[in-house]
Amino acid sequence: MKKENDAKNLKFKVNEIFKSVQGESSYAGLNCAFVRLSGCNLRCSYCDTQYAYKYGRYLTAGEIIEKVDRLGAHIVELTGGEPLFQKDARLLIDALADYVEGRSALRPNAIAPRLLIETSGSLSIKGINPKAVIIMDIKTPSSGCAGMMEPENLKYIRPVDEIKFVIGDRDDYEYCKKIILDNSLTERCGVLLSAVYGRIKPEKIIGWMLKDCIDARFQLQMHKYVWPADKKGV
Ligand code: SF4
């Protein structure tokens, strides 16, 4: 009990907590409470959350959970920035996973509550609480960060997890196709392909994917089509 209380009193730098629809995974379109932690070890060329690199205020895990609870969503996503960048992030994940599990017990017949961790793939996912679903990027060349991926991470991906490639041009597509085929990714977990907003026409990626019979899920960054592309907190 003491350990649990200590974790609840740890402080994390939080950029924003808000409710929206989940936009970039097989959970897209569902009511979701987002916890965006501050800080990121990467600088992707297309980053749309640069405002999360530095700004944030310190909240305890308990305060974060209180705010999430007020939002009343059944999907909770820990994102960033890079959510694993802060030293004790795994303790926050444990606390959120317990919270989400508690919600599951309250609504056994509804959409199953889930904790999603949206990570860049540059930091180790080894040993993350197995109750969380990992949605992990593999950065493509046009991001400028392809060389920063943690090579061991693919070992720890489970069928429940999802891997996302954000594609900005044909070279990115060929890069992601090779990784998918070399690692039989579509047989191991969900695979998501998405387009860098404003840089490539989505139909191009869909055409390549269909021609090559890549068994992935194509997706758009939904929030950029629903709200202005630079709007925060969506
Ligand atoms: S990992 Fe995400 S938050 Fe970090 S620079 Fe890349 S797009 Fe931005």
Boltz pocket constraint, residues with backbone or C-beta under 6 A from the ligand:
constraints:
  - pocket:
      binder: B
      contacts: [[A, 40], [A, 41], [A, 42], [A, 43], [A, 44], [A, 46], [A, 47], [A, 48], [A, 49], [A, 50], [A, 80], [A, 81], [A, 82], [A, 120]]
      max_distance: 6.0
